[in-house]
Amino acid sequence: MNVGGWLKARSVELGASLCTAAVLIAGLAIGVPFLRARIPETILYSFCCVSAVLLRAAIDLAVRGTAFAARSVRPAPQVATRLEPSGA
């Protein structure tokens, strides 16, 4: 996956999580009864929706960066070892 595709996928996930959080917070604001009965859980779920997507993107980026760095490291050149007989 190229950079543009990765950014597009993460932005779609982030947009969906922000939309979910906005719907929940808006539900609290207009006074939906089952949300008002669970205000702490609703706010926590809204926070977790957004932070989970951001955490997943950070972990994915770290893994991709590590894999890229590992592929770009070149092995050390082989040094020819010269064995000479020890003459006595």
Summary of the structure (lengths in Angstrom):
residues: 88
radius of gyration: 26.4
end to end distance: 63.5
largest distance: 97.1
contacts: 172
relative contact order: 0.11
helix: 75%
strand: 0%
